[in-house]
Amino acid sequence: MAQGIKRLGMPIAAFLAAALIGLIAISWMIDQNAVRLSVERQIRAATGLDLMVNGDVRVSVFPGSSITLRQVGLKGAGSRGSGIADEPLTVDELTANLRLLPLLMRRYEIADVTLQNPRINVKRTADGRSNWAGIIETLARTVKPGVDSPVSFSEIRIKDGVLAYQNDARDIAETVNGIDLSLAWPSISRSFAATGQFNWRGELVDGSLSINDFIAALSGDRSGIKVRVASAPLKFAFDGAIANRTSLLMEGTLSADSPSLRNAMRWAGRAPPGTGGLGRFSLKARTNVVGESIALTNVNLELDGNTAEGVITYSNNDRQTVQATLAAEALDFSPYIETIRLLASGARDWNRQLFDLRGLSATDLDMRLSAAKVTIGTSKLGRTALGANLRNGTLALSIGEAQIYGGILKGSFGITRTDPDADVKAQFQFTDVDLASCVQELFGVNKLTGRGNLNFALEAKGASPFALAQSLDGTATLTGHDGAISGLNVEQLLKRLERRPLSGAGNFRSGSTPFDTLNVAIRFNDGVATAEDARIEGPTIRVLLTGTASVPSREYDLKGVASLVAASDVPPAFQLPFVVQGPWDDPLVFPDSDSLIRRSPASAPLLDSLKDRKTRDAVKSVIDRFTGGKKAPAEPVAQPQAAAPSQTSAPAVVLPTPVLPAPIAPAAEAPAPAQSTDTPVNSAPPAAPESSSDKAD
């Protein structure tokens, strides 16, 4: 057995040695120039392109048969109808692998081609001409797949290639590097395929391209096409047909998916608007492309958990323009407004951070959106119809009709970028809404209930929310009915003060004040709100307010009058002026103390008596005597004298007293100095008689 194997191995070894010696001999006998000419002829026959070799040529037979051409370009590329001098294609090394058996018979047939470090320059001038137009026309005339093809190689590999694209008309300059592709050249069938990967803007992209009829596609005729692109920021796929006679035509199914649309837009060179939202994104639609316009129908769009259906069109003629009509069951806009902070972290001061409005000038937008439910922060809207228009740096939002706070909302909001400021205009009408939820969510006031209407038309200009508050102009009206103001019982307070004006207000910041009607009309001017008409009318009370409120400092400075009324056609039974001051969220209410003193039965006679000069002098004398002041000299004229206190009398009087005793007749002798209640006295002057008419109330 061993001898048989040995006998068989000897001929095999001899054959291999002879083949090796033959290959070495063939490599010595190969004419490198003939191989180069044969390879150039086959490439010219397959593509119609003439190679220009500026470097050396190297032929290898062992271990693999190949020919390598260095510094390769295309002859006449600079004059192929475009007038652009830059070379469309340059290759550091072009390696053509040769089939072994034909090589033994001195025939040089290419098995496949490898382009090492190719550089592809694609340029379009402002008039639309391309430096590749002539090359594509030549390929379309030359490529003849099938049995009649003059060449048999079917694969071209690209290693570490670079694609530079420049479009002067669109001011676009892009570079794709690290290209590693395998091209299935249509030498046998009419199809063309390319698979591989490349680097674009710092991301590795896996891609594939398949064209059913490569010759038809080169000629501009209709051909099936499939495109797949996968990267970390975005996945994209298209399956349909393509044609390019006078302009690009495509139709088919488009799908796209991204974990973050914001990152995908940045990767694509588009600045995303705002800083919130634009996260998870997916799109599937029927697509029609005509030139620079894209129409998407049967759209199924998902963004940040919101799902909508409709149509979208995109055009890039003079400006990028997006038009869309979408419908959804439920939409949540909270992610897009979470970063819009009107108030600072303290919740009492306006935010002074500058606006970023760069996204308003990138793309024109015209959108119509309808939804059965809409969520905006803490606000819940029912069936809603919205419109958004963005053009030339101006964003206009319109609400055709929205169900909110149990009523209806209509209005518009506009913001215009005027560097460095934002010009803002808002006009809204809330009809028959629940005032408790409306006022709480819009203004942070939680002390009002009832139903009513709220209308405002405001405009402001500034670079921050604080600047907008300083320049606020416009009007606002609020009408309400069948409600109440919590935290204050006006009726109870007025009745208590009517009975005892100086008894103290007590705990009046509790309870509520019901009203039949509420009317407030405010005018804004440079951040100051002036109450032109503010009235509250209830079953037994009426409240009128005047004054101002500062929008920048968020503080009240109001005065008002609260009245007790028995009927609308009779004068008020009691009126109380008051003052409202302090911050919006926790103001202070002060009754007018002077009015209360004047209404007191005990203090009113004192105030009236102090108007008389003699009474004022008497009061001054009494004060001097009780405080140890300078003793008044004895005069023959009448002087007021008070009874000296005895040991059993009450403690010293604390001024002011409700009513002073009437002046007494002058004594025969000067009055003795006042004695302390702690020191016994032997005698005291008799007290002056007190008439019933002079008694204190």
Solvent accessible surface area in square Angstrom, and as a share of the most:
residue,aa,sasa,rsa
1,M,192,0.86
2,A,78,0.61
3,Q,125,0.56
4,G,35,0.33
5,I,108,0.55
6,K,144,0.61
7,R,160,0.58
8,L,118,0.59
9,G,33,0.32
10,M,125,0.56
11,P,77,0.49
12,I,93,0.47
13,A,58,0.45
14,A,63,0.48
15,F,144,0.60
16,L,109,0.54
17,A,50,0.38
18,A,59,0.46
19,A,42,0.33
20,L,75,0.37
21,I,116,0.59
22,G,27,0.26
23,L,26,0.13
24,I,69,0.35
25,A,32,0.25
26,I,21,0.11
27,S,45,0.29
28,W,204,0.71
29,M,115,0.51
30,I,15,0.08
31,D,74,0.39
32,Q,89,0.39
33,N,79,0.40
34,A,37,0.28
35,V,0,0.00
36,R,59,0.22
37,L,82,0.41
38,S,9,0.06
39,V,0,0.00
40,E,18,0.08
41,R,130,0.48
42,Q,30,0.14
43,I,16,0.08
44,R,99,0.36
45,A,36,0.28
46,A,5,0.04
47,T,13,0.07
48,G,22,0.21
49,L,17,0.08
50,D,48,0.25
51,L,12,0.06
52,M,65,0.29
53,V,34,0.19
54,N,105,0.54
55,G,29,0.28
56,D,86,0.44
57,V,36,0.20
58,R,119,0.43
59,V,26,0.15
60,S,29,0.19
61,V,7,0.04
62,F,123,0.51
63,P,126,0.79
64,G,39,0.37
65,S,14,0.09
66,S,18,0.11
67,I,0,0.00
68,T,6,0.04
69,L,0,0.00
70,R,75,0.27
71,Q,99,0.44
72,V,5,0.03
73,G,4,0.04
74,L,5,0.02
75,K,103,0.44
76,G,49,0.47
77,A,2,0.01
78,G,28,0.27
79,S,89,0.57
80,R,50,0.18
81,G,66,0.63
82,S,2,0.01
83,G,69,0.67
84,I,23,0.11
85,A,90,0.70
86,D,61,0.32
87,E,57,0.26
88,P,0,0.00
89,L,29,0.15
90,T,52,0.30
91,V,5,0.03
92,D,61,0.32
93,E,51,0.23
94,L,7,0.04
95,T,31,0.18
96,A,0,0.00
97,N,46,0.24
98,L,11,0.05
99,R,81,0.30
100,L,84,0.42
101,L,126,0.63
102,P,16,0.10
103,L,1,0.01
104,L,80,0.40
105,M,115,0.51
106,R,134,0.49
107,R,117,0.43
108,Y,27,0.10
109,E,58,0.26
110,I,1,0.01
111,A,32,0.25
112,D,24,0.13
113,V,5,0.03
114,T,15,0.08
115,L,22,0.11
116,Q,58,0.26
117,N,58,0.30
118,P,1,0.01
119,R,109,0.40
120,I,35,0.18
121,N,20,0.10
122,V,33,0.19
123,K,48,0.20
124,R,92,0.33
125,T,30,0.17
126,A,78,0.60
127,D,99,0.51
128,G,33,0.32
129,R,119,0.44
130,S,15,0.10
131,N,1,0.00
132,W,47,0.16
133,A,44,0.34
134,G,14,0.13
135,I,0,0.00
136,I,69,0.35
137,E,102,0.46
138,T,13,0.08
139,L,19,0.09
140,A,21,0.16
141,R,164,0.60
142,T,33,0.19
143,V,8,0.05
144,K,129,0.55
145,P,24,0.15
146,G,28,0.27
147,V,154,0.88
148,D,122,0.63
149,S,22,0.14
150,P,89,0.56
151,V,14,0.08
152,S,58,0.37
153,F,4,0.02
154,S,46,0.30
155,E,57,0.26
156,I,21,0.11
157,R,69,0.25
158,I,14,0.07
159,K,92,0.39
160,D,76,0.39
161,G,1,0.01
162,V,37,0.21
163,L,54,0.27
164,A,19,0.15
165,Y,65,0.25
166,Q,68,0.30
167,N,18,0.09
168,D,70,0.36
169,A,62,0.48
170,R,84,0.31
171,D,135,0.70
172,I,66,0.34
173,A,84,0.65
174,E,43,0.19
175,T,70,0.41
176,V,23,0.13
177,N,71,0.37
178,G,19,0.18
179,I,13,0.06
180,D,61,0.32
181,L,42,0.21
182,S,39,0.25
183,L,25,0.13
184,A,49,0.38
185,W,27,0.10
186,P,2,0.01
187,S,4,0.03
188,I,133,0.68
189,S,65,0.42
190,R,123,0.45
191,S,50,0.32
192,F,19,0.08
193,A,37,0.29
194,A,10,0.08
195,T,73,0.42
196,G,27,0.26
197,Q,67,0.30
198,F,46,0.19
199,N,56,0.29
200,W,54,0.19
201,R,101,0.37
202,G,79,0.76
203,E,53,0.24
204,L,93,0.46
205,V,1,0.01
206,D,73,0.38
207,G,17,0.16
208,S,39,0.25
209,L,58,0.29
210,S,40,0.26
211,I,19,0.10
212,N,95,0.49
213,D,36,0.18
214,F,18,0.08
215,I,25,0.13
216,A,15,0.12
217,A,26,0.20
218,L,34,0.17
219,S,47,0.30
220,G,4,0.04
221,D,52,0.27
222,R,150,0.55
223,S,6,0.04
224,G,16,0.16
225,I,14,0.07
226,K,100,0.42
227,V,31,0.18
228,R,106,0.39
229,V,43,0.25
230,A,41,0.32
231,S,13,0.09
232,A,76,0.59
233,P,14,0.09
234,L,46,0.23
235,K,119,0.50
236,F,70,0.29
237,A,21,0.16
238,F,6,0.02
239,D,63,0.32
240,G,23,0.22
241,A,11,0.08
242,I,35,0.18
243,A,16,0.13
244,N,83,0.42
245,R,166,0.61
246,T,141,0.82
247,S,43,0.28
248,L,64,0.32
249,L,77,0.38
250,M,39,0.17
251,E,57,0.25
252,G,1,0.01
253,T,51,0.30
254,L,23,0.11
255,S,39,0.25
256,A,14,0.11
257,D,40,0.21
258,S,0,0.00
259,P,81,0.51
260,S,23,0.15
261,L,33,0.16
262,R,21,0.08
263,N,79,0.41
264,A,7,0.06
265,M,50,0.22
266,R,135,0.49
267,W,29,0.10
268,A,47,0.36
269,G,50,0.48
270,R,118,0.43
271,A,68,0.52
272,P,21,0.13
273,P,72,0.45
274,G,57,0.54
275,T,99,0.57
276,G,13,0.12
277,G,26,0.25
278,L,22,0.11
279,G,22,0.21
280,R,123,0.45
281,F,25,0.10
282,S,31,0.20
283,L,22,0.11
284,K,121,0.51
285,A,4,0.03
286,R,107,0.39
287,T,4,0.02
288,N,57,0.29
289,V,16,0.09
290,V,90,0.52
291,G,29,0.27
292,E,79,0.35
293,S,42,0.27
294,I,56,0.29
295,A,35,0.27
296,L,16,0.08
297,T,52,0.30
298,N,124,0.64
299,V,3,0.02
300,N,75,0.38
301,L,30,0.15
302,E,66,0.30
303,L,34,0.17
304,D,36,0.19
305,G,63,0.61
306,N,20,0.10
307,T,69,0.40
308,A,8,0.06
309,E,105,0.47
310,G,24,0.23
311,V,67,0.39
312,I,25,0.13
313,T,55,0.32
314,Y,62,0.24
315,S,28,0.18
316,N,33,0.17
317,N,87,0.45
318,D,143,0.74
319,R,93,0.34
320,Q,36,0.16
321,T,27,0.16
322,V,35,0.20
323,Q,90,0.40
324,A,7,0.06
325,T,74,0.43
326,L,10,0.05
327,A,54,0.42
328,A,16,0.12
329,E,128,0.57
330,A,54,0.42
331,L,12,0.06
332,D,54,0.28
333,F,45,0.19
334,S,16,0.10
335,P,38,0.24
336,Y,61,0.23
337,I,63,0.32
338,E,113,0.50
339,T,68,0.40
340,I,106,0.54
341,R,162,0.59
342,L,93,0.46
343,L,56,0.28
344,A,41,0.32
345,S,124,0.80
346,G,58,0.56
347,A,60,0.46
348,R,118,0.43
349,D,91,0.47
350,W,38,0.13
351,N,25,0.13
352,R,159,0.58
353,Q,131,0.58
354,L,128,0.64
355,F,67,0.28
356,D,86,0.45
357,L,31,0.15
358,R,164,0.60
359,G,20,0.19
360,L,21,0.10
361,S,53,0.34
362,A,55,0.43
363,T,37,0.21
364,D,3,0.02
365,L,42,0.21
366,D,33,0.17
367,M,50,0.22
368,R,125,0.46
369,L,22,0.11
370,S,50,0.32
371,A,5,0.04
372,A,19,0.15
373,K,132,0.56
374,V,2,0.01
375,T,29,0.17
376,I,60,0.31
377,G,35,0.34
378,T,109,0.63
379,S,18,0.11
380,K,135,0.57
381,L,13,0.06
382,G,21,0.21
383,R,160,0.59
384,T,3,0.02
385,A,47,0.36
386,L,41,0.21
387,G,8,0.08
388,A,17,0.13
389,N,53,0.27
390,L,18,0.09
391,R,115,0.42
392,N,114,0.58
393,G,6,0.06
394,T,51,0.30
395,L,38,0.19
396,A,46,0.36
397,L,72,0.36
398,S,55,0.35
399,I,29,0.15
400,G,50,0.48
401,E,82,0.37
402,A,0,0.00
403,Q,88,0.39
404,I,11,0.05
405,Y,24,0.09
406,G,66,0.64
407,G,8,0.08
408,I,56,0.28
409,L,11,0.05
410,K,94,0.40
411,G,15,0.15
412,S,50,0.32
413,F,65,0.27
414,G,18,0.17
415,I,23,0.12
416,T,40,0.24
417,R,72,0.26
418,T,52,0.30
419,D,108,0.56
420,P,114,0.72
421,D,38,0.20
422,A,0,0.00
423,D,42,0.22
424,V,20,0.12
425,K,116,0.49
426,A,18,0.14
427,Q,95,0.42
428,F,31,0.13
429,Q,61,0.27
430,F,9,0.04
431,T,70,0.41
432,D,71,0.37
433,V,0,0.00
434,D,47,0.24
435,L,0,0.00
436,A,36,0.28
437,S,36,0.23
438,C,0,0.00
439,V,11,0.07
440,Q,78,0.35
441,E,67,0.30
442,L,73,0.37
443,F,100,0.42
444,G,45,0.44
445,V,42,0.24
446,N,110,0.56
447,K,77,0.33
448,L,19,0.09
449,T,63,0.37
450,G,13,0.12
451,R,84,0.31
452,G,4,0.04
453,N,59,0.30
454,L,9,0.04
455,N,61,0.31
456,F,36,0.15
457,A,43,0.33
458,L,39,0.19
459,E,85,0.38
460,A,12,0.09
461,K,104,0.44
462,G,5,0.05
463,A,19,0.14
464,S,8,0.05
465,P,8,0.05
466,F,35,0.15
467,A,27,0.21
468,L,26,0.13
469,A,6,0.04
470,Q,89,0.39
471,S,34,0.22
472,L,27,0.14
473,D,48,0.25
474,G,19,0.18
475,T,49,0.28
476,A,16,0.12
477,T,56,0.32
478,L,27,0.13
479,T,55,0.32
480,G,6,0.06
481,H,81,0.36
482,D,109,0.57
483,G,10,0.10
484,A,21,0.16
485,I,43,0.22
486,S,44,0.29
487,G,28,0.27
488,L,38,0.19
489,N,40,0.20
490,V,11,0.06
491,E,49,0.22
492,Q,93,0.41
493,L,11,0.05
494,L,0,0.00
495,K,85,0.36
496,R,48,0.18
497,L,1,0.01
498,E,66,0.30
499,R,151,0.55
500,R,127,0.46
501,P,7,0.04
502,L,98,0.49
503,S,56,0.36
504,G,40,0.38
505,A,21,0.16
506,G,56,0.54
507,N,120,0.62
508,F,31,0.13
509,R,105,0.38
510,S,50,0.32
511,G,51,0.49
512,S,46,0.30
513,T,4,0.03
514,P,68,0.43
515,F,5,0.02
516,D,68,0.35
517,T,55,0.32
518,L,8,0.04
519,N,38,0.19
520,V,34,0.19
521,A,27,0.21
522,I,48,0.24
523,R,121,0.44
524,F,29,0.12
525,N,97,0.50
526,D,95,0.49
527,G,0,0.00
528,V,64,0.37
529,A,8,0.06
530,T,56,0.33
531,A,17,0.14
532,E,105,0.47
533,D,52,0.27
534,A,9,0.07
535,R,80,0.29
536,I,17,0.09
537,E,62,0.28
538,G,12,0.11
539,P,87,0.54
540,T,46,0.27
541,I,4,0.02
542,R,61,0.22
543,V,12,0.07
544,L,78,0.39
545,L,39,0.19
546,T,85,0.50
547,G,25,0.24
548,T,50,0.29
549,A,13,0.10
550,S,36,0.23
551,V,7,0.04
552,P,31,0.19
553,S,60,0.39
554,R,29,0.11
555,E,82,0.37
556,Y,57,0.22
557,D,77,0.40
558,L,20,0.10
559,K,133,0.56
560,G,8,0.08
561,V,54,0.31
562,A,4,0.03
563,S,6,0.04
564,L,11,0.05
565,V,15,0.09
566,A,90,0.70
567,A,44,0.34
568,S,106,0.68
569,D,125,0.65
570,V,64,0.37
571,P,113,0.71
572,P,48,0.30
573,A,67,0.52
574,F,4,0.02
575,Q,89,0.40
576,L,3,0.02
577,P,43,0.27
578,F,23,0.10
579,V,36,0.21
580,V,17,0.10
581,Q,78,0.35
582,G,18,0.17
583,P,37,0.23
584,W,53,0.19
585,D,67,0.35
586,D,69,0.36
587,P,23,0.15
588,L,82,0.41
589,V,34,0.19
590,F,96,0.40
591,P,35,0.22
592,D,52,0.27
593,S,73,0.47
594,D,77,0.40
595,S,25,0.16
596,L,21,0.10
597,I,64,0.33
598,R,133,0.49
599,R,110,0.40
600,S,6,0.04
601,P,80,0.50
602,A,29,0.23
603,S,17,0.11
604,A,27,0.21
605,P,61,0.38
606,L,26,0.13
607,L,52,0.26
608,D,81,0.42
609,S,41,0.26
610,L,56,0.28
611,K,141,0.60
612,D,74,0.38
613,R,178,0.65
614,K,168,0.71
615,T,38,0.22
616,R,113,0.41
617,D,80,0.42
618,A,17,0.13
619,V,25,0.14
620,K,127,0.54
621,S,25,0.16
622,V,27,0.16
623,I,68,0.34
624,D,39,0.20
625,R,71,0.26
626,F,97,0.40
627,T,96,0.56
628,G,68,0.66
629,G,39,0.37
630,K,185,0.78
631,K,141,0.60
632,A,61,0.47
633,P,96,0.60
634,A,78,0.60
635,E,90,0.40
636,P,134,0.84
637,V,83,0.48
638,A,70,0.55
639,Q,63,0.28
640,P,33,0.21
641,Q,31,0.14
642,A,27,0.21
643,A,52,0.40
644,A,34,0.26
645,P,50,0.32
646,S,52,0.34
647,Q,114,0.51
648,T,132,0.77
649,S,51,0.33
650,A,77,0.59
651,P,117,0.73
652,A,68,0.52
653,V,78,0.45
654,V,130,0.75
655,L,64,0.32
656,P,113,0.71
657,T,26,0.15
658,P,67,0.42
659,V,43,0.25
660,L,41,0.20
661,P,97,0.61
662,A,48,0.37
663,P,105,0.66
664,I,37,0.19
665,A,82,0.64
666,P,72,0.46
667,A,60,0.47
668,A,114,0.88
669,E,140,0.63
670,A,67,0.52
671,P,60,0.38
672,A,72,0.56
673,P,82,0.51
674,A,63,0.49
675,Q,86,0.38
676,S,65,0.42
677,T,63,0.36
678,D,130,0.67
679,T,70,0.41
680,P,94,0.59
681,V,48,0.28
682,N,163,0.84
683,S,97,0.63
684,A,49,0.38
685,P,49,0.31
686,P,126,0.79
687,A,70,0.54
688,A,41,0.32
689,P,136,0.85
690,E,113,0.51
691,S,54,0.35
692,S,93,0.60
693,S,101,0.65
694,D,53,0.27
695,K,122,0.52
696,A,58,0.45
697,D,117,0.60
